[in-house]
Amino acid sequence: MAEAVHAMSDEYAVTLADVVLRRVPVALGACWSAECGRMASKRVGSAVGWDERQTFAAWEVFEAEREAFLRKPAATGA
């Protein structure tokens, strides 16, 4: 949490995805789950002063970005 809050307050991280995918890449671990994402959004949101709506929106955007980040590229025919 300290690293996530530091990234948001001192390193210009703006989104939850920026923090947990790029700055503190815990969301790339094999044991990461949707529950981990919800918990991370609540903890980071609380630490940086997001309200419930902002926290939920950040979680939704994060989940979509994480899914896209992990999606394997489509095979191309040569």
Biopython code that builds the backbone (N, CA, C, O; Angstrom):
import numpy as np
from Bio.PDB.StructureBuilder import StructureBuilder

atoms = [
    (1, "MET", "N", (0.823, -1.187, 0.000)),
    (1, "MET", "CA", (0.000, 0.000, 0.000)),
    (1, "MET", "C", (0.865, 1.248, 0.000)),
    (1, "MET", "O", (0.553, 2.213, -0.698)),
    (2, "ALA", "N", (1.928, 1.248, 0.756)),
    (2, "ALA", "CA", (2.771, 2.436, 0.825)),
    (2, "ALA", "C", (3.321, 2.790, -0.553)),
    (2, "ALA", "O", (3.378, 3.965, -0.917)),
    (3, "GLU", "N", (3.725, 1.782, -1.314)),
    (3, "GLU", "CA", (4.247, 2.042, -2.653)),
    (3, "GLU", "C", (3.152, 2.589, -3.571)),
    (3, "GLU", "O", (3.403, 3.482, -4.380)),
    (4, "ALA", "N", (1.956, 2.055, -3.444)),
    (4, "ALA", "CA", (0.842, 2.523, -4.269)),
    (4, "ALA", "C", (0.496, 3.970, -3.948)),
    (4, "ALA", "O", (0.308, 4.780, -4.855)),
    (5, "VAL", "N", (0.413, 4.295, -2.677)),
    (5, "VAL", "CA", (0.101, 5.658, -2.269)),
    (5, "VAL", "C", (1.222, 6.606, -2.703)),
    (5, "VAL", "O", (0.954, 7.714, -3.166)),
    (6, "HIS", "N", (2.463, 6.176, -2.555)),
    (6, "HIS", "CA", (3.598, 6.991, -2.997)),
    (6, "HIS", "C", (3.509, 7.261, -4.502)),
    (6, "HIS", "O", (3.744, 8.385, -4.946)),
    (7, "ALA", "N", (3.176, 6.246, -5.272)),
    (7, "ALA", "CA", (3.054, 6.420, -6.717)),
    (7, "ALA", "C", (1.967, 7.437, -7.055)),
    (7, "ALA", "O", (2.134, 8.248, -7.966)),
    (8, "MET", "N", (0.852, 7.395, -6.322)),
    (8, "MET", "CA", (-0.251, 8.321, -6.575)),
    (8, "MET", "C", (0.082, 9.733, -6.111)),
    (8, "MET", "O", (-0.286, 10.702, -6.776)),
    (9, "SER", "N", (0.758, 9.861, -5.002)),
    (9, "SER", "CA", (0.981, 11.195, -4.444)),
    (9, "SER", "C", (2.273, 11.853, -4.912)),
    (9, "SER", "O", (2.349, 13.081, -4.965)),
    (10, "ASP", "N", (3.294, 11.063, -5.253)),
    (10, "ASP", "CA", (4.603, 11.645, -5.557)),
    (10, "ASP", "C", (5.150, 11.331, -6.949)),
    (10, "ASP", "O", (6.109, 11.966, -7.388)),
    (11, "GLU", "N", (4.566, 10.377, -7.638)),
    (11, "GLU", "CA", (5.117, 9.973, -8.937)),
    (11, "GLU", "C", (4.138, 10.194, -10.087)),
    (11, "GLU", "O", (4.344, 9.683, -11.188)),
    (12, "TYR", "N", (3.102, 10.934, -9.838)),
    (12, "TYR", "CA", (2.129, 11.316, -10.864)),
    (12, "TYR", "C", (1.329, 10.157, -11.440)),
    (12, "TYR", "O", (0.783, 10.274, -12.538)),
    (13, "ALA", "N", (1.249, 9.046, -10.725)),
    (13, "ALA", "CA", (0.342, 7.982, -11.143)),
    (13, "ALA", "C", (-1.080, 8.528, -10.973)),
    (13, "ALA", "O", (-1.377, 9.203, -9.987)),
    (14, "VAL", "N", (-1.945, 8.234, -11.930)),
    (14, "VAL", "CA", (-3.288, 8.798, -11.897)),
    (14, "VAL", "C", (-4.355, 7.726, -11.724)),
    (14, "VAL", "O", (-5.366, 7.945, -11.057)),
    (15, "THR", "N", (-4.126, 6.580, -12.323)),
    (15, "THR", "CA", (-5.156, 5.546, -12.302)),
    (15, "THR", "C", (-4.725, 4.345, -11.464)),
    (15, "THR", "O", (-3.540, 4.140, -11.201)),
    (16, "LEU", "N", (-5.704, 3.569, -11.059)),
    (16, "LEU", "CA", (-5.429, 2.333, -10.334)),
    (16, "LEU", "C", (-4.590, 1.391, -11.206)),
    (16, "LEU", "O", (-3.664, 0.747, -10.711)),
    (17, "ALA", "N", (-4.907, 1.312, -12.481)),
    (17, "ALA", "CA", (-4.141, 0.455, -13.394)),
    (17, "ALA", "C", (-2.694, 0.905, -13.478)),
    (17, "ALA", "O", (-1.784, 0.076, -13.515)),
    (18, "ASP", "N", (-2.478, 2.200, -13.509)),
    (18, "ASP", "CA", (-1.105, 2.713, -13.562)),
    (18, "ASP", "C", (-0.322, 2.228, -12.349)),
    (18, "ASP", "O", (0.855, 1.886, -12.458)),
    (19, "VAL", "N", (-0.968, 2.202, -11.215)),
    (19, "VAL", "CA", (-0.280, 1.785, -9.989)),
    (19, "VAL", "C", (-0.043, 0.274, -9.970)),
    (19, "VAL", "O", (1.101, -0.164, -9.852)),
    (20, "VAL", "N", (-1.096, -0.522, -10.084)),
    (20, "VAL", "CA", (-0.950, -1.965, -9.841)),
    (20, "VAL", "C", (-0.543, -2.777, -11.069)),
    (20, "VAL", "O", (-0.242, -3.964, -10.945)),
    (21, "LEU", "N", (-0.529, -2.161, -12.248)),
    (21, "LEU", "CA", (-0.008, -2.858, -13.432)),
    (21, "LEU", "C", (1.402, -2.412, -13.789)),
    (21, "LEU", "O", (2.196, -3.208, -14.290)),
    (22, "ARG", "N", (1.721, -1.140, -13.534)),
    (22, "ARG", "CA", (3.003, -0.618, -13.995)),
    (22, "ARG", "C", (3.950, -0.185, -12.881)),
    (22, "ARG", "O", (5.145, -0.472, -12.963)),
    (23, "ARG", "N", (3.469, 0.485, -11.858)),
    (23, "ARG", "CA", (4.364, 0.999, -10.816)),
    (23, "ARG", "C", (4.696, -0.066, -9.777)),
    (23, "ARG", "O", (5.855, -0.233, -9.396)),
    (24, "VAL", "N", (3.676, -0.781, -9.324)),
    (24, "VAL", "CA", (3.828, -1.871, -8.348)),
    (24, "VAL", "C", (3.080, -3.052, -8.975)),
    (24, "VAL", "O", (1.929, -3.299, -8.613)),
    (25, "PRO", "N", (3.697, -3.784, -9.901)),
    (25, "PRO", "CA", (2.965, -4.711, -10.765)),
    (25, "PRO", "C", (2.419, -5.973, -10.086)),
    (25, "PRO", "O", (2.597, -7.083, -10.589)),
    (26, "VAL", "N", (1.767, -5.794, -8.962)),
    (26, "VAL", "CA", (1.206, -6.945, -8.257)),
    (26, "VAL", "C", (0.069, -7.598, -9.032)),
    (26, "VAL", "O", (-0.182, -8.791, -8.859)),
    (27, "ALA", "N", (-0.619, -6.848, -9.877)),
    (27, "ALA", "CA", (-1.755, -7.396, -10.619)),
    (27, "ALA", "C", (-1.343, -8.345, -11.732)),
    (27, "ALA", "O", (-2.196, -8.919, -12.409)),
    (28, "LEU", "N", (-0.063, -8.511, -11.922)),
    (28, "LEU", "CA", (0.411, -9.443, -12.948)),
    (28, "LEU", "C", (0.767, -10.799, -12.364)),
    (28, "LEU", "O", (1.167, -11.700, -13.101)),
    (29, "GLY", "N", (0.630, -10.959, -11.067)),
    (29, "GLY", "CA", (0.935, -12.216, -10.410)),
    (29, "GLY", "C", (-0.085, -13.296, -10.725)),
    (29, "GLY", "O", (-1.242, -13.006, -11.030)),
    (30, "ALA", "N", (0.349, -14.525, -10.648)),
    (30, "ALA", "CA", (-0.507, -15.664, -10.979)),
    (30, "ALA", "C", (-1.692, -15.807, -10.029)),
    (30, "ALA", "O", (-2.724, -16.356, -10.414)),
    (31, "CYS", "N", (-1.562, -15.330, -8.808)),
    (31, "CYS", "CA", (-2.632, -15.507, -7.830)),
    (31, "CYS", "C", (-3.596, -14.327, -7.790)),
    (31, "CYS", "O", (-4.495, -14.317, -6.949)),
    (32, "TRP", "N", (-3.449, -13.337, -8.659)),
    (32, "TRP", "CA", (-4.322, -12.169, -8.665)),
    (32, "TRP", "C", (-5.733, -12.592, -9.054)),
    (32, "TRP", "O", (-5.907, -13.437, -9.933)),
    (33, "SER", "N", (-6.733, -12.017, -8.412)),
    (33, "SER", "CA", (-8.128, -12.344, -8.700)),
    (33, "SER", "C", (-8.943, -11.062, -8.756)),
    (33, "SER", "O", (-8.444, -9.983, -8.437)),
    (34, "ALA", "N", (-10.193, -11.187, -9.160)),
    (34, "ALA", "CA", (-11.093, -10.028, -9.171)),
    (34, "ALA", "C", (-11.242, -9.468, -7.757)),
    (34, "ALA", "O", (-11.338, -8.254, -7.576)),
    (35, "GLU", "N", (-11.261, -10.339, -6.768)),
    (35, "GLU", "CA", (-11.352, -9.878, -5.374)),
    (35, "GLU", "C", (-10.126, -9.041, -5.001)),
    (35, "GLU", "O", (-10.247, -8.041, -4.293)),
    (36, "CYS", "N", (-8.964, -9.445, -5.471)),
    (36, "CYS", "CA", (-7.751, -8.641, -5.228)),
    (36, "CYS", "C", (-7.908, -7.255, -5.838)),
    (36, "CYS", "O", (-7.516, -6.260, -5.229)),
    (37, "GLY", "N", (-8.474, -7.184, -7.028)),
    (37, "GLY", "CA", (-8.688, -5.903, -7.691)),
    (37, "GLY", "C", (-9.642, -5.013, -6.915)),
    (37, "GLY", "O", (-9.406, -3.813, -6.770)),
    (38, "ARG", "N", (-10.722, -5.606, -6.418)),
    (38, "ARG", "CA", (-11.682, -4.827, -5.613)),
    (38, "ARG", "C", (-11.022, -4.334, -4.327)),
    (38, "ARG", "O", (-11.211, -3.186, -3.926)),
    (39, "MET", "N", (-10.259, -5.195, -3.691)),
    (39, "MET", "CA", (-9.587, -4.805, -2.457)),
    (39, "MET", "C", (-8.556, -3.707, -2.718)),
    (39, "MET", "O", (-8.461, -2.746, -1.955)),
    (40, "ALA", "N", (-7.794, -3.850, -3.785)),
    (40, "ALA", "CA", (-6.789, -2.839, -4.128)),
    (40, "ALA", "C", (-7.456, -1.498, -4.400)),
    (40, "ALA", "O", (-6.974, -0.459, -3.949)),
    (41, "SER", "N", (-8.564, -1.519, -5.136)),
    (41, "SER", "CA", (-9.241, -0.253, -5.434)),
    (41, "SER", "C", (-9.779, 0.392, -4.163)),
    (41, "SER", "O", (-9.711, 1.613, -4.018)),
    (42, "LYS", "N", (-10.308, -0.397, -3.247)),
    (42, "LYS", "CA", (-10.810, 0.160, -1.987)),
    (42, "LYS", "C", (-9.677, 0.745, -1.148)),
    (42, "LYS", "O", (-9.808, 1.834, -0.588)),
    (43, "ARG", "N", (-8.569, 0.017, -1.064)),
    (43, "ARG", "CA", (-7.450, 0.496, -0.244)),
    (43, "ARG", "C", (-6.797, 1.739, -0.844)),
    (43, "ARG", "O", (-6.555, 2.718, -0.139)),
    (44, "VAL", "N", (-6.517, 1.697, -2.129)),
    (44, "VAL", "CA", (-5.908, 2.856, -2.778)),
    (44, "VAL", "C", (-6.882, 4.027, -2.752)),
    (44, "VAL", "O", (-6.495, 5.155, -2.447)),
    (45, "GLY", "N", (-8.138, 3.764, -3.070)),
    (45, "GLY", "CA", (-9.143, 4.821, -3.056)),
    (45, "GLY", "C", (-9.272, 5.488, -1.705)),
    (45, "GLY", "O", (-9.367, 6.712, -1.614)),
    (46, "SER", "N", (-9.275, 4.699, -0.671)),
    (46, "SER", "CA", (-9.356, 5.242, 0.689)),
    (46, "SER", "C", (-8.131, 6.090, 1.006)),
    (46, "SER", "O", (-8.242, 7.158, 1.607)),
    (47, "ALA", "N", (-6.975, 5.610, 0.601)),
    (47, "ALA", "CA", (-5.728, 6.317, 0.909)),
    (47, "ALA", "C", (-5.614, 7.650, 0.176)),
    (47, "ALA", "O", (-5.023, 8.597, 0.695)),
    (48, "VAL", "N", (-6.177, 7.726, -1.025)),
    (48, "VAL", "CA", (-6.054, 8.962, -1.804)),
    (48, "VAL", "C", (-7.318, 9.818, -1.793)),
    (48, "VAL", "O", (-7.369, 10.857, -2.451)),
    (49, "GLY", "N", (-8.328, 9.392, -1.056)),
    (49, "GLY", "CA", (-9.521, 10.217, -0.867)),
    (49, "GLY", "C", (-10.615, 10.074, -1.908)),
    (49, "GLY", "O", (-11.439, 10.976, -2.061)),
    (50, "TRP", "N", (-10.641, 8.950, -2.633)),
    (50, "TRP", "CA", (-11.720, 8.733, -3.590)),
    (50, "TRP", "C", (-13.000, 8.401, -2.844)),
    (50, "TRP", "O", (-12.962, 7.761, -1.793)),
    (51, "ASP", "N", (-14.143, 8.837, -3.388)),
    (51, "ASP", "CA", (-15.413, 8.421, -2.821)),
    (51, "ASP", "C", (-15.777, 7.050, -3.401)),
    (51, "ASP", "O", (-15.046, 6.501, -4.225)),
    (52, "GLU", "N", (-16.902, 6.511, -2.963)),
    (52, "GLU", "CA", (-17.295, 5.158, -3.386)),
    (52, "GLU", "C", (-17.474, 5.063, -4.893)),
    (52, "GLU", "O", (-17.091, 4.067, -5.506)),
    (53, "ARG", "N", (-18.053, 6.094, -5.490)),
    (53, "ARG", "CA", (-18.279, 6.104, -6.935)),
    (53, "ARG", "C", (-16.946, 6.114, -7.686)),
    (53, "ARG", "O", (-16.767, 5.361, -8.644)),
    (54, "GLN", "N", (-16.020, 6.958, -7.259)),
    (54, "GLN", "CA", (-14.702, 7.024, -7.898)),
    (54, "GLN", "C", (-13.955, 5.703, -7.757)),
    (54, "GLN", "O", (-13.300, 5.246, -8.694)),
    (55, "THR", "N", (-14.057, 5.100, -6.589)),
    (55, "THR", "CA", (-13.375, 3.831, -6.329)),
    (55, "THR", "C", (-13.916, 2.730, -7.229)),
    (55, "THR", "O", (-13.145, 1.963, -7.806)),
    (56, "PHE", "N", (-15.238, 2.648, -7.353)),
    (56, "PHE", "CA", (-15.857, 1.632, -8.207)),
    (56, "PHE", "C", (-15.481, 1.865, -9.670)),
    (56, "PHE", "O", (-15.156, 0.919, -10.388)),
    (57, "ALA", "N", (-15.525, 3.109, -10.104)),
    (57, "ALA", "CA", (-15.169, 3.433, -11.490)),
    (57, "ALA", "C", (-13.708, 3.076, -11.766)),
    (57, "ALA", "O", (-13.389, 2.541, -12.828)),
    (58, "ALA", "N", (-12.827, 3.369, -10.817)),
    (58, "ALA", "CA", (-11.410, 3.037, -10.979)),
    (58, "ALA", "C", (-11.224, 1.533, -11.099)),
    (58, "ALA", "O", (-10.417, 1.064, -11.901)),
    (59, "TRP", "N", (-11.974, 0.773, -10.298)),
    (59, "TRP", "CA", (-11.885, -0.688, -10.358)),
    (59, "TRP", "C", (-12.350, -1.200, -11.718)),
    (59, "TRP", "O", (-11.705, -2.072, -12.299)),
    (60, "GLU", "N", (-13.462, -0.672, -12.237)),
    (60, "GLU", "CA", (-13.969, -1.118, -13.536)),
    (60, "GLU", "C", (-12.970, -0.836, -14.660)),
    (60, "GLU", "O", (-12.718, -1.696, -15.504)),
    (61, "VAL", "N", (-12.415, 0.350, -14.665)),
    (61, "VAL", "CA", (-11.434, 0.713, -15.689)),
    (61, "VAL", "C", (-10.189, -0.165, -15.558)),
    (61, "VAL", "O", (-9.643, -0.642, -16.553)),
    (62, "PHE", "N", (-9.753, -0.368, -14.323)),
    (62, "PHE", "CA", (-8.589, -1.227, -14.084)),
    (62, "PHE", "C", (-8.819, -2.634, -14.625)),
    (62, "PHE", "O", (-7.964, -3.174, -15.328)),
    (63, "GLU", "N", (-9.960, -3.229, -14.306)),
    (63, "GLU", "CA", (-10.235, -4.601, -14.751)),
    (63, "GLU", "C", (-10.203, -4.695, -16.269)),
    (63, "GLU", "O", (-9.646, -5.647, -16.816)),
    (64, "ALA", "N", (-10.792, -3.723, -16.956)),
    (64, "ALA", "CA", (-10.779, -3.729, -18.424)),
    (64, "ALA", "C", (-9.351, -3.582, -18.949)),
    (64, "ALA", "O", (-8.963, -4.266, -19.896)),
    (65, "GLU", "N", (-8.579, -2.699, -18.343)),
    (65, "GLU", "CA", (-7.204, -2.495, -18.795)),
    (65, "GLU", "C", (-6.339, -3.726, -18.511)),
    (65, "GLU", "O", (-5.503, -4.101, -19.334)),
    (66, "ARG", "N", (-6.537, -4.347, -17.357)),
    (66, "ARG", "CA", (-5.763, -5.552, -17.031)),
    (66, "ARG", "C", (-6.080, -6.676, -18.011)),
    (66, "ARG", "O", (-5.182, -7.377, -18.476)),
    (67, "GLU", "N", (-7.364, -6.840, -18.319)),
    (67, "GLU", "CA", (-7.770, -7.878, -19.264)),
    (67, "GLU", "C", (-7.125, -7.635, -20.634)),
    (67, "GLU", "O", (-6.620, -8.571, -21.255)),
    (68, "ALA", "N", (-7.141, -6.410, -21.096)),
    (68, "ALA", "CA", (-6.526, -6.076, -22.381)),
    (68, "ALA", "C", (-5.017, -6.279, -22.329)),
    (68, "ALA", "O", (-4.420, -6.758, -23.293)),
    (69, "PHE", "N", (-4.405, -5.922, -21.221)),
    (69, "PHE", "CA", (-2.959, -6.059, -21.046)),
    (69, "PHE", "C", (-2.538, -7.523, -21.127)),
    (69, "PHE", "O", (-1.487, -7.839, -21.685)),
    (70, "LEU", "N", (-3.353, -8.412, -20.572)),
    (70, "LEU", "CA", (-3.006, -9.833, -20.512)),
    (70, "LEU", "C", (-3.466, -10.630, -21.730)),
    (70, "LEU", "O", (-3.054, -11.776, -21.913)),
    (71, "ARG", "N", (-4.312, -10.034, -22.558)),
    (71, "ARG", "CA", (-4.845, -10.743, -23.727)),
    (71, "ARG", "C", (-3.721, -11.030, -24.715)),
    (71, "ARG", "O", (-2.925, -10.151, -25.048)),
    (72, "LYS", "N", (-3.674, -12.262, -25.170)),
    (72, "LYS", "CA", (-2.671, -12.635, -26.173)),
    (72, "LYS", "C", (-3.084, -12.036, -27.506)),
    (72, "LYS", "O", (-4.265, -12.024, -27.850)),
    (73, "PRO", "N", (-2.121, -11.546, -28.244)),
    (73, "PRO", "CA", (-2.452, -10.991, -29.569)),
    (73, "PRO", "C", (-2.997, -12.081, -30.489)),
    (73, "PRO", "O", (-2.623, -13.250, -30.391)),
    (74, "ALA", "N", (-3.874, -11.670, -31.367)),
    (74, "ALA", "CA", (-4.426, -12.620, -32.333)),
    (74, "ALA", "C", (-3.325, -13.051, -33.298)),
    (74, "ALA", "O", (-2.451, -12.266, -33.666)),
    (75, "ALA", "N", (-3.392, -14.292, -33.687)),
    (75, "ALA", "CA", (-2.411, -14.829, -34.647)),
    (75, "ALA", "C", (-2.652, -14.159, -35.993)),
    (75, "ALA", "O", (-3.796, -13.960, -36.400)),
    (76, "THR", "N", (-1.606, -13.824, -36.655)),
    (76, "THR", "CA", (-1.729, -13.209, -37.974)),
    (76, "THR", "C", (-1.317, -14.221, -39.028)),
    (76, "THR", "O", (-0.353, -14.967, -38.859)),
    (77, "GLY", "N", (-2.047, -14.229, -40.087)),
    (77, "GLY", "CA", (-1.716, -15.127, -41.208)),
    (77, "GLY", "C", (-0.668, -14.470, -42.094)),
    (77, "GLY", "O", (-0.807, -13.316, -42.500)),
    (78, "ALA", "N", (0.367, -15.219, -42.380)),
    (78, "ALA", "CA", (1.429, -14.629, -43.219)),
    (78, "ALA", "C", (1.372, -15.156, -44.615)),
    (78, "ALA", "O", (2.186, -14.771, -45.454)),
]
sb = StructureBuilder()
sb.init_structure("model")
sb.init_model(0)
sb.init_chain("A")
sb.init_seg("    ")
for serial, (resi, resn, name, xyz) in enumerate(atoms, 1):
    if name == "N":
        sb.init_residue(resn, " ", resi, " ")
    sb.init_atom(name, np.array(xyz, "f"), 0.0, 1.0, " ", f" {name:<3s}", serial, name[0])
structure = sb.get_structure()
